[in-house]
Amino acid sequence: PDVKLSPTKPTNDNQDAKGKKFKLLLFNDAVNKREFVARILTGTIPEMTEPKAYGVMQKAHTNGFAVCGVWVFELAEAYCDGLTTQGLTAAVTAESDE
């Protein structure tokens, strides 16, 4: 009988060979106070420090949006859901290959 061995490395059918990454964008809004936005960022995204949260919030305030970070799709989507359920405006977009 033919015996099939499992591959030596697990494969993930949900990712392409490059391991595509996605950006989490935070958009400026005129409703939430800056301190609230920074608190939501640090409470939702584990690696978001308070200084980084204030930087992201300030960049969104100045430019209309800011990149919170870059992750695999599932993680970026989970963080986006966490932000939007608390009243922030956020979206996930594919990171360019450039």
N, CA, C and O atoms as a GROMACS GRO file, in nm:
protein
  392
    1PRO      N    1   0.082  -0.120   0.000
    1PRO     CA    2   0.000   0.000   0.000
    1PRO      C    3   0.087   0.126   0.000
    1PRO      O    4   0.195   0.130   0.058
    2ASP      N    5   0.035   0.229  -0.067
    2ASP     CA    6   0.104   0.358  -0.071
    2ASP      C    7   0.081   0.431   0.060
    2ASP      O    8  -0.032   0.440   0.109
    3VAL      N    9   0.188   0.483   0.114
    3VAL     CA   10   0.178   0.560   0.238
    3VAL      C   11   0.212   0.705   0.206
    3VAL      O   12   0.317   0.734   0.148
    4LYS      N   13   0.122   0.797   0.244
    4LYS     CA   14   0.148   0.939   0.221
    4LYS      C   15   0.191   1.002   0.352
    4LYS      O   16   0.124   0.989   0.454
    5LEU      N   17   0.303   1.068   0.346
    5LEU     CA   18   0.352   1.138   0.464
    5LEU      C   19   0.302   1.281   0.462
    5LEU      O   20   0.284   1.341   0.356
    6SER      N   21   0.280   1.334   0.580
    6SER     CA   22   0.237   1.473   0.587
    6SER      C   23   0.355   1.564   0.552
    6SER      O   24   0.471   1.527   0.572
    7PRO      N   25   0.325   1.682   0.500
    7PRO     CA   26   0.436   1.774   0.466
    7PRO      C   27   0.515   1.812   0.591
    7PRO      O   28   0.462   1.810   0.702
    8THR      N   29   0.640   1.844   0.571
    8THR     CA   30   0.724   1.879   0.685
    8THR      C   31   0.686   2.013   0.745
    8THR      O   32   0.704   2.036   0.865
    9LYS      N   33   0.633   2.102   0.662
    9LYS     CA   34   0.589   2.231   0.711
    9LYS      C   35   0.438   2.243   0.690
    9LYS      O   36   0.388   2.208   0.583
   10PRO      N   37   0.365   2.291   0.791
   10PRO     CA   38   0.222   2.309   0.770
   10PRO      C   39   0.196   2.417   0.666
   10PRO      O   40   0.271   2.514   0.656
   11THR      N   41   0.092   2.398   0.589
   11THR     CA   42   0.057   2.498   0.489
   11THR      C   43  -0.068   2.571   0.534
   11THR      O   44  -0.152   2.515   0.603
   12ASN      N   45  -0.077   2.696   0.494
   12ASN     CA   46  -0.194   2.776   0.528
   12ASN      C   47  -0.259   2.818   0.397
   12ASN      O   48  -0.206   2.902   0.324
   13ASP      N   49  -0.374   2.759   0.369
   13ASP     CA   50  -0.442   2.787   0.244
   13ASP      C   51  -0.501   2.927   0.239
   13ASP      O   52  -0.538   2.974   0.132
   14ASN      N   53  -0.512   2.995   0.352
   14ASN     CA   54  -0.572   3.127   0.357
   14ASN      C   55  -0.476   3.238   0.320
   14ASN      O   56  -0.518   3.352   0.301
   15GLN      N   57  -0.348   3.208   0.308
   15GLN     CA   58  -0.250   3.311   0.273
   15GLN      C   59  -0.179   3.273   0.145
   15GLN      O   60  -0.155   3.155   0.119
   16ASP      N   61  -0.145   3.373   0.065
   16ASP     CA   62  -0.068   3.342  -0.055
   16ASP      C   63   0.078   3.326  -0.016
   16ASP      O   64   0.115   3.341   0.101
   17ALA      N   65   0.161   3.296  -0.113
   17ALA     CA   66   0.301   3.265  -0.084
   17ALA      C   67   0.375   3.381  -0.018
   17ALA      O   68   0.469   3.359   0.058
   18LYS      N   69   0.335   3.504  -0.047
   18LYS     CA   70   0.403   3.620   0.009
   18LYS      C   71   0.360   3.651   0.152
   18LYS      O   72   0.424   3.732   0.218
   19GLY      N   73   0.254   3.589   0.201
   19GLY     CA   74   0.204   3.624   0.333
   19GLY      C   75   0.148   3.764   0.334
   19GLY      O   76   0.196   3.850   0.408
   20LYS      N   77   0.048   3.787   0.252
   20LYS     CA   78  -0.008   3.921   0.232
   20LYS      C   79  -0.046   3.988   0.364
   20LYS      O   80  -0.102   3.924   0.454
   21LYS      N   81  -0.015   4.114   0.374
   21LYS     CA   82  -0.043   4.192   0.495
   21LYS      C   83  -0.147   4.299   0.465
   21LYS      O   84  -0.166   4.341   0.351
   22PHE      N   85  -0.214   4.342   0.572
   22PHE     CA   86  -0.321   4.441   0.558
   22PHE      C   87  -0.301   4.553   0.658
   22PHE      O   88  -0.262   4.531   0.773
   23LYS      N   89  -0.329   4.677   0.612
   23LYS     CA   90  -0.317   4.795   0.698
   23LYS      C   91  -0.450   4.822   0.766
   23LYS      O   92  -0.556   4.809   0.706
   24LEU      N   93  -0.441   4.860   0.892
   24LEU     CA   94  -0.558   4.906   0.965
   24LEU      C   95  -0.553   5.057   0.966
   24LEU      O   96  -0.459   5.117   1.018
   25LEU      N   97  -0.655   5.119   0.907
   25LEU     CA   98  -0.660   5.265   0.898
   25LEU      C   99  -0.758   5.321   1.000
   25LEU      O  100  -0.868   5.268   1.018
   26LEU      N  101  -0.719   5.427   1.066
   26LEU     CA  102  -0.807   5.502   1.156
   26LEU      C  103  -0.837   5.635   1.089
   26LEU      O  104  -0.747   5.705   1.043
   27PHE      N  105  -0.966   5.669   1.082
   27PHE     CA  106  -1.007   5.794   1.019
   27PHE      C  107  -1.044   5.897   1.123
   27PHE      O  108  -1.098   5.864   1.229
   28ASN      N  109  -1.016   6.023   1.092
   28ASN     CA  110  -1.051   6.132   1.182
   28ASN      C  111  -1.203   6.147   1.188
   28ASN      O  112  -1.272   6.126   1.089
   29ASP      N  113  -1.253   6.183   1.305
   29ASP     CA  114  -1.394   6.218   1.316
   29ASP      C  115  -1.408   6.337   1.410
   29ASP      O  116  -1.320   6.362   1.493
   30ALA      N  117  -1.516   6.408   1.396
   30ALA     CA  118  -1.537   6.529   1.476
   30ALA      C  119  -1.617   6.500   1.602
   30ALA      O  120  -1.656   6.592   1.674
   31VAL      N  121  -1.643   6.372   1.630
   31VAL     CA  122  -1.730   6.336   1.742
   31VAL      C  123  -1.650   6.300   1.868
   31VAL      O  124  -1.678   6.353   1.976
   32ASN      N  125  -1.552   6.211   1.852
   32ASN     CA  126  -1.479   6.160   1.969
   32ASN      C  127  -1.363   6.250   2.009
   32ASN      O  128  -1.292   6.305   1.924
   33LYS      N  129  -1.345   6.263   2.140
   33LYS     CA  130  -1.232   6.341   2.191
   33LYS      C  131  -1.103   6.263   2.171
   33LYS      O  132  -1.103   6.140   2.168
   34ARG      N  133  -0.994   6.335   2.158
   34ARG     CA  134  -0.864   6.272   2.131
   34ARG      C  135  -0.824   6.172   2.239
   34ARG      O  136  -0.771   6.065   2.207
   35GLU      N  137  -0.848   6.205   2.364
   35GLU     CA  138  -0.812   6.116   2.474
   35GLU      C  139  -0.889   5.986   2.466
   35GLU      O  140  -0.835   5.879   2.493
   36PHE      N  141  -1.017   5.994   2.427
   36PHE     CA  142  -1.100   5.875   2.411
   36PHE      C  143  -1.045   5.787   2.300
   36PHE      O  144  -1.036   5.665   2.316
   37VAL      N  145  -1.009   5.847   2.188
   37VAL     CA  146  -0.955   5.773   2.074
   37VAL      C  147  -0.827   5.700   2.115
   37VAL      O  148  -0.810   5.582   2.086
   38ALA      N  149  -0.737   5.770   2.182
   38ALA     CA  150  -0.611   5.708   2.225
   38ALA      C  151  -0.637   5.594   2.324
   38ALA      O  152  -0.569   5.491   2.318
   39ARG      N  153  -0.733   5.610   2.412
   39ARG     CA  154  -0.766   5.505   2.510
   39ARG      C  155  -0.823   5.381   2.440
   39ARG      O  156  -0.790   5.269   2.477
   40ILE      N  157  -0.907   5.401   2.339
   40ILE     CA  158  -0.964   5.289   2.264
   40ILE      C  159  -0.853   5.217   2.186
   40ILE      O  160  -0.851   5.094   2.181
   41LEU      N  161  -0.762   5.292   2.127
   41LEU     CA  162  -0.650   5.231   2.053
   41LEU      C  163  -0.566   5.142   2.144
   41LEU      O  164  -0.536   5.028   2.108
   42THR      N  165  -0.528   5.193   2.260
   42THR     CA  166  -0.443   5.115   2.350
   42THR      C  167  -0.520   4.996   2.410
   42THR      O  168  -0.459   4.894   2.441
   43GLY      N  169  -0.648   5.008   2.425
   43GLY     CA  170  -0.727   4.899   2.482
   43GLY      C  171  -0.763   4.792   2.381
   43GLY      O  172  -0.794   4.679   2.419
   44THR      N  173  -0.758   4.824   2.253
   44THR     CA  174  -0.799   4.731   2.148
   44THR      C  175  -0.681   4.661   2.082
   44THR      O  176  -0.688   4.542   2.050
   45ILE      N  177  -0.572   4.734   2.063
   45ILE     CA  178  -0.455   4.680   1.994
   45ILE      C  179  -0.345   4.657   2.098
   45ILE      O  180  -0.288   4.752   2.150
   46PRO      N  181  -0.316   4.529   2.129
   46PRO     CA  182  -0.223   4.498   2.240
   46PRO      C  183  -0.088   4.568   2.233
   46PRO      O  184  -0.037   4.614   2.336
   47GLU      N  185  -0.027   4.578   2.115
   47GLU     CA  186   0.107   4.638   2.107
   47GLU      C  187   0.106   4.789   2.093
   47GLU      O  188   0.211   4.851   2.077
   48MET      N  189  -0.012   4.850   2.100
   48MET     CA  190  -0.025   4.995   2.087
   48MET      C  191   0.005   5.060   2.222
   48MET      O  192  -0.072   5.048   2.318
   49THR      N  193   0.118   5.130   2.228
   49THR     CA  194   0.154   5.201   2.350
   49THR      C  195   0.080   5.334   2.354
   49THR      O  196   0.027   5.380   2.253
   50GLU      N  197   0.077   5.396   2.469
   50GLU     CA  198   0.010   5.525   2.481
   50GLU      C  199   0.074   5.632   2.391
   50GLU      O  200   0.002   5.704   2.322
   51PRO      N  201   0.207   5.644   2.391
   51PRO     CA  202   0.268   5.744   2.301
   51PRO      C  203   0.238   5.717   2.154
   51PRO      O  204   0.212   5.810   2.077
   52LYS      N  205   0.240   5.589   2.114
   52LYS     CA  206   0.210   5.555   1.975
   52LYS      C  207   0.064   5.586   1.944
   52LYS      O  208   0.032   5.635   1.835
   53ALA      N  209  -0.025   5.557   2.037
   53ALA     CA  210  -0.168   5.585   2.017
   53ALA      C  211  -0.192   5.734   1.997
   53ALA      O  212  -0.270   5.774   1.910
   54TYR      N  213  -0.125   5.817   2.076
   54TYR     CA  214  -0.140   5.961   2.060
   54TYR      C  215  -0.084   6.007   1.925
   54TYR      O  216  -0.140   6.098   1.863
   55GLY      N  217   0.024   5.945   1.879
   55GLY     CA  218   0.080   5.978   1.748
   55GLY      C  219  -0.014   5.941   1.635
   55GLY      O  220  -0.033   6.019   1.542
   56VAL      N  221  -0.073   5.822   1.644
   56VAL     CA  222  -0.169   5.777   1.542
   56VAL      C  223  -0.290   5.870   1.542
   56VAL      O  224  -0.336   5.913   1.436
   57MET      N  225  -0.341   5.899   1.660
   57MET     CA  226  -0.458   5.985   1.673
   57MET      C  227  -0.430   6.124   1.616
   57MET      O  228  -0.513   6.180   1.546
   58GLN      N  229  -0.312   6.179   1.646
   58GLN     CA  230  -0.276   6.312   1.597
   58GLN      C  231  -0.260   6.313   1.445
   58GLN      O  232  -0.301   6.408   1.379
   59LYS      N  233  -0.201   6.207   1.391
   59LYS     CA  234  -0.184   6.198   1.246
   59LYS      C  235  -0.321   6.188   1.178
   59LYS      O  236  -0.343   6.251   1.074
   60ALA      N  237  -0.413   6.110   1.235
   60ALA     CA  238  -0.548   6.100   1.178
   60ALA      C  239  -0.618   6.236   1.185
   60ALA      O  240  -0.688   6.274   1.092
   61HIS      N  241  -0.598   6.307   1.295
   61HIS     CA  242  -0.660   6.439   1.312
   61HIS      C  243  -0.606   6.538   1.208
   61HIS      O  244  -0.681   6.618   1.152
   62THR      N  245  -0.476   6.533   1.182
   62THR     CA  246  -0.411   6.625   1.090
   62THR      C  247  -0.433   6.589   0.943
   62THR      O  248  -0.463   6.676   0.861
   63ASN      N  249  -0.419   6.459   0.911
   63ASN     CA  250  -0.422   6.416   0.771
   63ASN      C  251  -0.555   6.354   0.727
   63ASN      O  252  -0.574   6.324   0.609
   64GLY      N  253  -0.647   6.334   0.820
   64GLY     CA  254  -0.774   6.271   0.786
   64GLY      C  255  -0.777   6.122   0.813
   64GLY      O  256  -0.884   6.065   0.833
   65PHE      N  257  -0.659   6.059   0.814
   65PHE     CA  258  -0.649   5.918   0.849
   65PHE      C  259  -0.506   5.886   0.888
   65PHE      O  260  -0.414   5.964   0.862
   66ALA      N  261  -0.488   5.770   0.952
   66ALA     CA  262  -0.354   5.725   0.990
   66ALA      C  263  -0.352   5.573   0.989
   66ALA      O  264  -0.455   5.508   1.008
   67VAL      N  265  -0.234   5.516   0.968
   67VAL     CA  266  -0.216   5.371   0.972
   67VAL      C  267  -0.186   5.331   1.117
   67VAL      O  268  -0.089   5.378   1.176
   68CYS      N  269  -0.270   5.244   1.171
   68CYS     CA  270  -0.249   5.195   1.309
   68CYS      C  271  -0.143   5.087   1.312
   68CYS      O  272  -0.071   5.073   1.411
   69GLY      N  273  -0.135   5.009   1.205
   69GLY     CA  274  -0.040   4.899   1.198
   69GLY      C  275  -0.068   4.811   1.079
   69GLY      O  276  -0.164   4.833   1.005
   70VAL      N  277   0.016   4.710   1.061
   70VAL     CA  278   0.004   4.617   0.949
   70VAL      C  279   0.010   4.475   1.004
   70VAL      O  280   0.103   4.439   1.075
   71TRP      N  281  -0.093   4.395   0.969
   71TRP     CA  282  -0.104   4.258   1.020
   71TRP      C  283  -0.160   4.168   0.911
   71TRP      O  284  -0.196   4.214   0.804
   72VAL      N  285  -0.166   4.036   0.941
   72VAL     CA  286  -0.239   3.945   0.854
   72VAL      C  287  -0.386   3.986   0.860
   72VAL      O  288  -0.428   4.050   0.956
   73PHE      N  289  -0.463   3.949   0.760
   73PHE     CA  290  -0.600   3.998   0.746
   73PHE      C  291  -0.686   3.973   0.869
   73PHE      O  292  -0.756   4.064   0.915
   74GLU      N  293  -0.683   3.852   0.922
   74GLU     CA  294  -0.771   3.818   1.034
   74GLU      C  295  -0.746   3.907   1.155
   74GLU      O  296  -0.840   3.948   1.222
   75LEU      N  297  -0.620   3.936   1.183
   75LEU     CA  298  -0.586   4.020   1.298
   75LEU      C  299  -0.625   4.165   1.271
   75LEU      O  300  -0.684   4.230   1.358
   76ALA      N  301  -0.594   4.216   1.152
   76ALA     CA  302  -0.632   4.353   1.117
   76ALA      C  303  -0.784   4.370   1.123
   76ALA      O  304  -0.833   4.472   1.171
   77GLU      N  305  -0.856   4.270   1.075
   77GLU     CA  306  -1.002   4.276   1.077
   77GLU      C  307  -1.056   4.273   1.221
   77GLU      O  308  -1.151   4.344   1.253
   78ALA      N  309  -0.996   4.192   1.306
   78ALA     CA  310  -1.040   4.185   1.446
   78ALA      C  311  -1.016   4.318   1.517
   78ALA      O  312  -1.102   4.365   1.591
   79TYR      N  313  -0.900   4.380   1.495
   79TYR     CA  314  -0.872   4.510   1.555
   79TYR      C  315  -0.968   4.616   1.501
   79TYR      O  316  -1.015   4.701   1.575
   80CYS      N  317  -0.995   4.610   1.371
   80CYS     CA  318  -1.088   4.705   1.309
   80CYS      C  319  -1.226   4.692   1.373
   80CYS      O  320  -1.289   4.792   1.406
   81ASP      N  321  -1.273   4.570   1.389
   81ASP     CA  322  -1.403   4.546   1.454
   81ASP      C  323  -1.403   4.602   1.595
   81ASP      O  324  -1.502   4.662   1.639
   82GLY      N  325  -1.292   4.583   1.667
   82GLY     CA  326  -1.282   4.635   1.803
   82GLY      C  327  -1.291   4.786   1.808
   82GLY      O  328  -1.351   4.841   1.900
   83LEU      N  329  -1.232   4.853   1.711
   83LEU     CA  330  -1.236   4.999   1.708
   83LEU      C  331  -1.374   5.050   1.668
   83LEU      O  332  -1.427   5.143   1.730
   84THR      N  333  -1.433   4.989   1.566
   84THR     CA  334  -1.561   5.038   1.517
   84THR      C  335  -1.676   5.012   1.614
   84THR      O  336  -1.769   5.091   1.622
   85THR      N  337  -1.670   4.901   1.687
   85THR     CA  338  -1.777   4.874   1.784
   85THR      C  339  -1.774   4.973   1.900
   85THR      O  340  -1.872   4.985   1.974
   86GLN      N  341  -1.662   5.043   1.916
   86GLN     CA  342  -1.652   5.142   2.022
   86GLN      C  343  -1.667   5.285   1.970
   86GLN      O  344  -1.638   5.382   2.039
   87GLY      N  345  -1.713   5.296   1.845
   87GLY     CA  346  -1.748   5.426   1.792
   87GLY      C  347  -1.645   5.495   1.705
   87GLY      O  348  -1.668   5.608   1.660
   88LEU      N  349  -1.531   5.430   1.680
   88LEU     CA  350  -1.431   5.491   1.594
   88LEU      C  351  -1.456   5.452   1.450
   88LEU      O  352  -1.525   5.353   1.423
   89THR      N  353  -1.400   5.527   1.357
   89THR     CA  354  -1.413   5.497   1.215
   89THR      C  355  -1.280   5.437   1.168
   89THR      O  356  -1.177   5.504   1.170
   90ALA      N  357  -1.285   5.311   1.126
   90ALA     CA  358  -1.163   5.242   1.084
   90ALA      C  359  -1.196   5.150   0.968
   90ALA      O  360  -1.311   5.115   0.944
   91ALA      N  361  -1.091   5.112   0.894
   91ALA     CA  362  -1.106   5.022   0.781
   91ALA      C  363  -0.978   4.942   0.761
   91ALA      O  364  -0.871   4.982   0.807
   92VAL      N  365  -0.990   4.829   0.692
   92VAL     CA  366  -0.876   4.746   0.660
   92VAL      C  367  -0.854   4.752   0.509
   92VAL      O  368  -0.949   4.740   0.431
   93THR      N  369  -0.729   4.769   0.469
   93THR     CA  370  -0.696   4.773   0.327
   93THR      C  371  -0.568   4.695   0.304
   93THR      O  372  -0.483   4.687   0.392
   94ALA      N  373  -0.555   4.637   0.185
   94ALA     CA  374  -0.435   4.559   0.152
   94ALA      C  375  -0.314   4.650   0.147
   94ALA      O  376  -0.320   4.763   0.098
   95GLU      N  377  -0.204   4.600   0.199
   95GLU     CA  378  -0.078   4.674   0.192
   95GLU      C  379  -0.024   4.661   0.050
   95GLU      O  380  -0.023   4.553  -0.008
   96SER      N  381   0.022   4.772  -0.006
   96SER     CA  382   0.074   4.767  -0.144
   96SER      C  383   0.205   4.688  -0.145
   96SER      O  384   0.275   4.679  -0.044
   97ASP      N  385   0.235   4.630  -0.259
   97ASP     CA  386   0.356   4.548  -0.273
   97ASP      C  387   0.481   4.630  -0.299
   97ASP      O  388   0.589   4.575  -0.320
   98GLU      N  389   0.467   4.762  -0.297
   98GLU     CA  390   0.581   4.848  -0.328
   98GLU      C  391   0.679   4.856  -0.215
   98GLU      O  392   0.780   4.925  -0.225
   0.00000   0.00000   0.00000
